[in-house]
Amino acid sequence: MNSPEFRKEVGNKLKKAREKAKLTQVEVAEKAGISTNYYACVERGEVNIAAERLQQIAEVLGIKLLNI
């Protein structure tokens, strides 16, 4: 989960899910208990997000993470 390409891909998928859910970055961040700035960095693929945090965001967006 460390490569820039992977982070960017995850961020793009989160952005699409957020837009489909008709939520703003502020709304997702508030519901997930994180800062808006951090969530924006996640969408842009700038940070290596922890699995637990990613799960919180996925729950807010109503999407499932792949079980490995």
N, C-alpha and C positions, 0 to 999 in steps of 0.2 A: 504494500500500500504506500510505498515510499516514492515511486517514480512520478515525475511531473506529469507524464501522460496519463497515468492512472488517476491521479488526483483531479486532473482537468476533466476526464471522462465522468468521474463521480459527480463533480460539480455541475457539469452540463445536465446530467440526469436529474439531479436535485432541482435545478432551475426549471426544467421542463415539468417536473411533478408539481413544483410550487405554482407555476403559471396555470397548469391544468386545474389545480385546487383553488385558483383565484385568490391566492394569498400574497401579501407583500413580504419582503425580506424581514421587515420589522415584526410582522405578525408571527412568522415562523420562529424567529429568534426568541420572541417573548414566550411563546408556547413551549419551546424547547428549553427555556431557562438559560439561554446564552446571549451574548451581546450581538447586536445587529452587525457590528463591524466584523466580528469573528465569523458569523454566518456568511456575510458577503465574501470574506476570504475563502471560505469553504467552497462556495459556488464558483469562484474564480480559480480554484485549484491551487491556492497559495499556501495552504496549511495541510499538514498530515494529521487528519482527524482520528481520534480514538474510536474504536468500534462502539463503545457504549454511547458516545455522543452521537455518532452516526445513527444508531438505533433510535435515539430520542427524536432526532429530526425525521427519520422515516415514519415514526408513529404519528407525528404532527401532520405529515403530508399524506398519511394513509397508504403508504407503500410498504412492501415487504422487502427485507434484505435476503439475499441468497444464503441459504443454509449450506455451510461447507463442513 
